[in-house]
Amino acid sequence: MADLQIDVRDENGVATILLRGELDAYDAPRLRAIMDPLIKVAQPAILVDLTALEYLDSAGLGVLVAALKQVTDRDGQFGVISPSPIVARVLQVTGLCKLFTVFDDTAQAQARFGLAA
C-alpha cells in the first residue's frame, strides 16, 4: 500500500489539496482534519487534485462528499482536478462524477475559480 501524502497550498484564497497514494479508511480522518479549517472560512474555495491518487475507498469518498456539502452550504466553491483513471472509474460507478465539478487540469480549475493560470 502507498501511504497517503497530502500537500496543501494556497493561491489567492483558493486552497489546493494534492493527494498522492491511497485514500482509505485509515487516512480519511487525517484528510478530514486538514480540510476542516479550510472549509470553515467565509466562502471557501477548495480544489482537490486527484491526479496522483492511486486508490479511493468509501471512507475517502465520504470525506470528499462531506467537504463538498459543507463548502456548498457556505456558498463556496469545491472541485476535483484530473482524477486518475482508477479514481475516475470509482466516481463514475458511484455517480459522484455528476455531483463533483471535475476539471481536466489545474489551469482549467484556476480559471473557473477566478485565478490566472
N, C-alpha and C positions, 0 to 999 in steps of 0.2 A: 504494500500500500504506500501511496505517496502522501506524505504529510501535507496538510493544507497550509499554504503560505498566504498571508493576507497583507497586502500593501495598500495604504490609503494615501491619496494625495488630494490636495485642494487647489482648484484653479478658479479664481474669481467667484468663490462661493459654491462651486459645484464639487461635491466630493466624488472622486472616482475610486472605487474599490476593486483592485485587481486580485483575483483569486487564482491560485496555482495549486494543482494537486487534486485532492479528493475532499469533497464537502459531504460529510456523513453525520450521523447522529452524535459522534464523538466531538466533532468540531463545530457543529451548528450553534451550541451555546456561546462559543468564543466569537463567532461571526456576529451573533445577535448582540453581544456585549459591545462590540466595536461599532455596530450600526446604531444602537440606541441613542447615543449623544448626537449623532449626525442627523437623526430623524427629528429630534426634539427642538431644532431651531425653527424660527419662523420661516414658512415656505421652503422646506428643504428641497435640495436638488441633488439627487444621488444617481450615479451611474455605476453599474456593477459589470466589470469586464470579465467575461466568461471564456475568453479565448483559450486560456491555458488550463481550464478546469477539465480534469480527466474523468471525474465521476461525480454524480449528484444523486443523493437518495431522498426519500420523502421528508426527512428531517431538514435537510438543506432547502428543499423546495418550500417547506413550511416557513422557514426564516425569510426567504425571498418574498413569498406571498404576504406574510405579515408586514414586512417592511413596505411593500407596495401599498397596502391598505392604510398603514399609518401615515405614509407620505401623502397619499391622496387625501386623507382626512384633514391634513394640514395645508391643503391647497398647494402642494409641492409637485415636483417632477421626479419620476423614477423611470429608469430604463436599464436594459441589459445590452451589452455590446458583444457581438460576434460569438455566440455560443459555439463551443467546439462541436464537431459532428455528433459525438455521443450525448452531450448535454442538449443539443438542438433536438435530437430524437426524443429525449425524455420530455422536453417541453411540448413537442408535437403530440406525443402519445397521451399526455395528461390534459391536453387542450390549453395549457398555460401560455402557449405561444400567442394565443388570441388575447390573453389578459395583459401580458407584458408588452411594453414598447420595446421592440428589438431593433437594434441598429447594426448595420454591416461593419462599421469600424468606428474608431474614436472620433475621427474628423466629422463624420455624419452626426454622431451623438452630440458633439460640442456645438455644431452649427444649430441643431434643433434646440439645444439648451441656451442658445444665445451667446456662445463663445466663438471667438475667432479660431479657425483651425490652424 
